[in-house]
Amino acid sequence: MGILQRLFGKKAKQKQDVVTPVNKNNLGNTDDTKFSSEDLNSTGVYPSPISVTVEYGFPSSTYPNGKAEPSSNGHYNYQKATFTPDDYVVLDFETTGLNAEKDAIIQIGAIRFRNHEPIEHFISFVNPKRPIPSKITDITGITDKDVKDAPTIEEIFPNFIQFLKDDVLIAHNAPFDMKFLLSNARRLGIEKPNNPVIDTLTLARKYIPETPNHQLETLKQWLQLEVSSHHALDDCLTCAAVYRTCQKRREEKFRLSDDEKRAYDIVLRILSDHNRDTSLVRYSRTSTYLDIHAFYSFARIKLTGKKKYLLSKRLEREILDLCPNVICEPASKSEAGHTRILIQTPDDLLLASPLIVKDFDKALKSTEDYRKYVGKAEKVIQEYLSL
């Protein structure tokens, strides 16, 4: 009997998928509180099958986080989300191995969240129509008998795709799960899902640097979550908690003052008024500065302390040629710039519009050069966009 079955004391018929409303305390409260899979109200759960991890003996350098990297095949391309939504679906596949073309899904799990609250879930074993490898049984306790009466992938996958709707998808090491999703959709003649996808492995590497690695099991222990491992539904719960933790840390890192929000909005307005594409524009905090960048930084603004200014690497003479109505002074020796353009309020940035547009165009040119000359540039840029 699987751990969730023991918790719930119930077992559903394994010939059908289960889509059930759930009640769950906010998964974002992971710093000081624990939660367990017992918090999910379910009418049916199955024993926990395999989770593909480094326990199979594959070196983590070959398969980051123990899961296989996606093929370069265009069939596996998908849209990476460039934002951190409060509404989403977390998904997880348990499989017989790492190869999406040769191995089979043996459990599907997904939880739909609204404002970070789980509202329903989809959980089912899948009959792989082949023996489960003994090493997987050793890890999970799952046998061929456990999946014998489960629906096949042909029977259940269309229902699962319908469950996803057009929500943003979240998974840990998303390339692995998306490879199985897209491979099975193509094989079954199902229209390719176009859901944006967020990878919590990428987020965790950036926002949870204190863990020794970023495998889901390690993060579960760090978060002190009372859920099992190697079970699709529990892995979804862990993934959601990781996502919420990363989102909270990101919000702390990027939280702006009212003046900084105003300054960022004005810069976007300046670029839009000059017919510039702002899809690459992001912001970050560097010490006391607000950095605005299009992959490369193009505006560094200080809005705290006695003096407020836009810091420029250009000389005063060039700045005044572009923006004759601004007031300049030399930057300090410790600052990464030559000239300060003094402002009283964020609205004064409008006086520096020609300079901001010119520096934005320069950043875009540098980004295009980076794409052209640097290997794996697109992957780095996509990670920048997702964060």
C-alpha positions in Angstrom: 0.0 0.0 0.0 1.4 3.4 -1.0 2.1 6.2 1.5 -0.8 8.3 0.3 -3.2 5.4 0.5 -2.2 4.9 4.1 -2.7 8.6 4.8 -6.1 8.7 3.1 -7.2 5.2 3.9 -8.8 5.0 0.5 -8.0 3.5 -2.8 -9.6 4.4 -6.2 -10.2 2.1 -9.1 -7.1 2.1 -11.1 -8.9 2.0 -14.5 -9.7 5.6 -14.6 -8.1 9.0 -14.0 -9.1 11.0 -11.0 -9.8 14.7 -11.2 -10.6 15.9 -7.7 -11.0 19.2 -5.9 -8.4 19.6 -3.1 -8.1 21.7 0.0 -4.6 22.7 0.9 -3.1 25.4 3.1 -1.1 28.0 1.1 2.0 26.2 -0.2 3.9 29.5 0.1 4.1 29.2 3.9 7.1 26.9 3.6 9.6 28.8 5.8 8.2 28.0 9.2 5.4 25.5 8.6 5.1 22.0 7.5 2.3 20.4 5.4 1.6 16.9 4.3 -0.2 15.1 1.6 -2.8 14.3 4.2 -4.0 17.9 3.7 -5.3 16.9 0.3 -8.9 15.7 0.3 -8.9 12.9 -2.3 -11.3 10.2 -3.4 -8.6 8.1 -4.8 -4.8 7.7 -4.9 -2.4 5.2 -6.1 0.9 3.7 -4.8 3.9 5.8 -5.6 5.7 4.7 -8.8 9.1 5.7 -10.1 10.7 9.1 -10.1 13.7 9.3 -12.4 16.6 10.5 -10.3 20.4 9.9 -10.0 19.6 6.9 -7.9 19.6 5.0 -11.3 23.3 5.4 -11.4 23.5 8.1 -14.1 26.0 10.8 -13.1 24.4 14.2 -12.3 26.8 15.9 -14.7 25.2 14.0 -17.6 21.6 14.3 -16.4 21.2 17.5 -14.3 19.1 16.7 -11.2 19.0 13.1 -12.4 16.7 13.7 -15.4 17.6 13.6 -19.0 18.1 16.8 -21.0 15.8 17.4 -23.9 16.7 16.5 -27.5 17.4 19.3 -29.9 14.6 17.8 -32.0 12.1 20.6 -32.8 9.2 18.3 -31.6 10.4 19.1 -28.0 10.4 22.9 -28.3 8.1 24.7 -26.0 7.5 28.2 -24.7 9.3 29.2 -21.6 7.3 31.5 -19.3 8.8 34.9 -18.8 6.8 35.8 -15.7 5.9 34.3 -12.3 2.1 33.9 -12.2 -0.1 33.1 -9.2 -2.3 30.8 -11.3 -0.8 27.6 -12.8 -0.7 23.9 -13.0 2.1 21.9 -11.5 2.7 18.5 -13.3 4.9 15.5 -12.9 5.4 12.3 -14.8 6.8 9.1 -13.3 8.3 6.9 -16.0 10.1 3.6 -16.7 13.3 5.5 -17.7 14.8 8.6 -19.2 14.1 8.3 -22.9 10.8 9.8 -23.9 10.8 7.9 -27.2 11.5 4.5 -25.7 10.3 4.6 -22.1 6.7 4.8 -20.9 4.8 7.0 -18.4 3.5 5.0 -15.5 2.0 7.8 -13.4 0.6 11.2 -14.2 0.1 13.8 -11.5 -1.0 17.5 -11.8 -2.4 20.1 -9.4 -4.2 23.2 -10.5 -3.5 26.3 -8.4 -5.4 29.6 -8.2 -3.7 32.4 -6.3 -1.3 29.7 -5.1 -4.2 27.7 -3.6 -4.7 24.1 -5.0 -8.2 23.7 -6.3 -8.2 20.3 -8.1 -5.8 17.6 -9.1 -5.4 14.9 -11.7 -3.7 11.6 -10.6 -3.6 8.2 -12.2 -1.4 5.2 -12.7 -0.7 4.4 -16.4 -0.3 0.9 -17.6 3.0 0.9 -19.5 2.2 -2.4 -21.3 5.6 -3.6 -20.4 7.4 -4.9 -17.2 8.6 -2.3 -14.8 12.3 -2.6 -14.3 13.4 -4.3 -11.1 15.6 -1.3 -10.1 12.5 0.9 -10.3 10.6 -1.5 -8.1 13.6 -1.5 -5.7 13.4 2.3 -5.4 9.7 2.8 -5.2 8.1 -0.5 -4.3 5.9 -0.4 -7.4 5.3 -3.7 -9.1 3.7 -4.7 -12.4 0.6 -5.7 -10.3 0.2 -2.1 -9.2 -0.3 -0.8 -12.7 -1.9 -3.9 -14.2 -5.5 -2.5 -14.1 -4.6 1.2 -14.8 -5.6 2.9 -18.0 -3.2 2.9 -20.9 -1.6 6.2 -22.1 -3.9 6.1 -25.1 -6.9 6.0 -22.8 -5.9 8.6 -20.3 -3.6 11.1 -22.0 -6.4 13.0 -23.9 -8.1 13.7 -20.6 -4.9 14.9 -19.1 -4.3 17.3 -21.9 -7.8 18.7 -21.4 -7.1 19.1 -17.7 -4.1 21.3 -18.4 -6.3 23.8 -20.4 -4.2 26.9 -21.3 -2.6 27.3 -17.8 1.0 28.1 -17.3 2.8 24.8 -16.5 5.3 24.3 -13.7 7.6 21.3 -13.4 11.0 20.5 -11.7 13.5 20.0 -14.5 10.8 20.9 -16.9 12.6 19.7 -20.1 12.3 16.1 -18.9 8.5 16.3 -18.3 7.8 18.4 -21.4 9.8 15.9 -23.5 7.4 13.1 -22.3 4.4 15.3 -22.7 5.2 16.4 -26.2 6.4 13.0 -27.3 3.2 11.3 -26.3 1.0 14.1 -27.7 2.7 13.7 -31.1 2.6 9.9 -31.0 -1.1 10.0 -30.2 -2.0 12.6 -32.8 -3.0 15.2 -30.2 -2.4 18.8 -31.1 0.8 20.1 -29.5 0.1 22.0 -26.3 1.3 25.6 -26.3 1.2 26.2 -22.6 4.0 28.5 -21.3 6.3 26.5 -18.9 8.3 27.4 -15.8 11.2 25.2 -14.6 11.6 25.3 -10.8 15.1 23.7 -11.2 16.3 26.9 -12.9 14.5 29.0 -10.3 15.9 27.0 -7.4 19.5 27.3 -8.7 19.1 31.1 -8.6 17.0 31.7 -5.5 17.9 28.8 -3.2 21.7 28.8 -3.4 22.2 27.4 0.1 21.3 23.7 -0.7 24.0 21.3 -1.6 22.2 20.5 -4.9 18.8 21.2 -6.3 17.3 17.8 -6.7 13.6 17.7 -5.7 14.4 15.4 -2.8 17.0 17.7 -1.4 14.7 20.7 -1.7 11.9 18.8 0.0 14.1 18.1 3.0 15.3 21.7 3.1 11.7 22.9 3.0 10.8 20.3 5.7 7.8 19.0 3.7 6.0 16.0 5.0 5.3 14.4 1.7 6.7 11.2 0.2 9.1 11.0 -2.8 8.7 9.1 -6.1 5.0 9.8 -6.3 3.7 12.2 -8.9 1.2 14.0 -6.7 3.6 14.5 -3.8 6.3 15.6 -6.3 3.8 18.2 -7.5 3.3 19.5 -4.0 7.0 19.8 -3.5 7.5 21.5 -6.8 4.8 24.0 -5.9 6.4 24.8 -2.6 9.7 25.3 -4.3 8.1 27.6 -6.8 6.4 29.7 -4.2 9.6 30.0 -2.1 11.5 31.1 -5.2 8.8 33.6 -6.1 8.8 35.1 -2.6 12.6 35.4 -2.7 12.4 37.0 -6.1 9.8 39.5 -4.9 12.1 40.4 -2.0 15.0 40.8 -4.3 13.2 42.9 -6.9 10.8 44.8 -4.6 10.8 48.4 -5.7 10.0 51.6 -3.9 7.2 53.8 -5.3 9.8 56.1 -6.9 11.6 53.1 -8.5 8.3 51.7 -9.9 7.6 55.1 -11.3 11.0 55.3 -12.9 10.7 51.9 -14.4 7.3 52.7 -15.9 8.7 56.0 -17.3 11.6 54.2 -19.0 9.1 51.7 -20.6 7.0 54.6 -21.7 10.0 56.4 -23.2 10.9 53.3 -25.2 7.3 52.6 -26.3 6.9 56.3 -27.4 10.0 55.8 -29.6 8.5 52.5 -31.1 11.0 50.2 -29.4 10.2 46.6 -28.5 10.3 46.3 -24.7 9.9 42.5 -24.5 13.6 42.1 -23.4 13.4 44.8 -20.8 13.8 43.7 -17.2 14.9 45.3 -13.9 17.1 44.3 -11.0 18.6 45.8 -7.9 22.3 46.5 -7.6 23.2 48.0 -4.2 21.3 51.3 -4.1 20.7 51.4 -7.8 17.8 50.4 -10.0 19.2 48.7 -13.0 17.1 48.5 -16.1 18.4 46.2 -18.9 17.6 44.6 -22.2 19.9 41.6 -21.3 22.6 44.3 -21.0 22.1 47.2 -18.6 21.2 50.4 -20.3 19.9 52.6 -17.4 21.2 52.7 -13.8 19.1 55.0 -11.6 19.7 56.1 -8.0 16.5 57.2 -6.2 17.6 57.0 -2.6 19.8 59.3 -0.5 20.4 63.1 -0.9 21.0 63.0 -4.6 18.9 61.3 -7.2 20.3 60.7 -10.7 20.7 58.6 -13.8 24.2 57.3 -14.0 25.8 57.3 -17.5 29.0 55.9 -18.9 29.0 58.7 -21.4 30.9 62.0 -21.1 29.0 65.1 -20.1 29.6 66.8 -23.4 28.0 63.9 -25.3 25.0 63.8 -22.9 24.3 67.5 -23.3 24.4 67.2 -27.1 21.7 64.7 -26.8 19.8 66.2 -23.9 20.5 69.9 -23.6 18.1 70.5 -20.7 19.6 68.1 -18.2 21.9 69.0 -15.3 25.1 66.9 -15.0 27.9 66.4 -12.5 30.9 63.9 -12.5 30.3 60.5 -11.0 32.3 59.4 -8.0 35.4 57.3 -8.5 33.7 54.3 -7.0 30.8 54.4 -9.5 30.7 52.4 -12.8 30.1 55.5 -14.8 31.4 58.9 -15.9 28.5 61.2 -15.4 25.5 61.7 -13.2 22.4 63.2 -14.7 20.6 64.8 -11.7 16.9 64.5 -11.3 14.4 65.6 -8.6 11.7 63.1 -9.4 11.4 60.0 -11.7 9.5 62.2 -14.2 12.7 64.1 -14.8 13.9 61.0 -16.7 11.8 62.2 -19.6 14.4 65.0 -20.2 16.9 62.2 -20.8 14.7 60.3 -23.3 17.2 60.6 -26.3 20.0 59.2 -24.1 17.9 56.4 -22.7 16.7 55.3 -26.2 20.3 55.5 -27.6 21.6 53.4 -24.7 18.7 50.9 -25.1 19.6 50.5 -28.8 23.2 49.9 -27.9 22.2 47.2 -25.4 20.0 45.5 -28.1 23.0 45.6 -30.5 25.2 44.0 -27.9 22.6 41.3 -27.3 22.4 40.5 -31.0 26.2 40.2 -31.1 26.0 37.9 -28.1 23.5 35.7 -29.9 25.6 35.7 -33.0 29.0 34.9 -31.5 28.5 33.1 -28.2 27.6 29.4 -28.0 24.4 28.5 -26.1 23.6 32.2 -26.0 19.9 31.6 -26.6 19.7 29.4 -23.6 21.3 32.1 -21.4 18.9 34.7 -22.8 15.9 32.6 -22.2 17.0 32.0 -18.6 17.4 35.8 -18.2 13.8 36.3 -19.6 12.4 33.6 -17.2 13.8 35.3 -14.2 
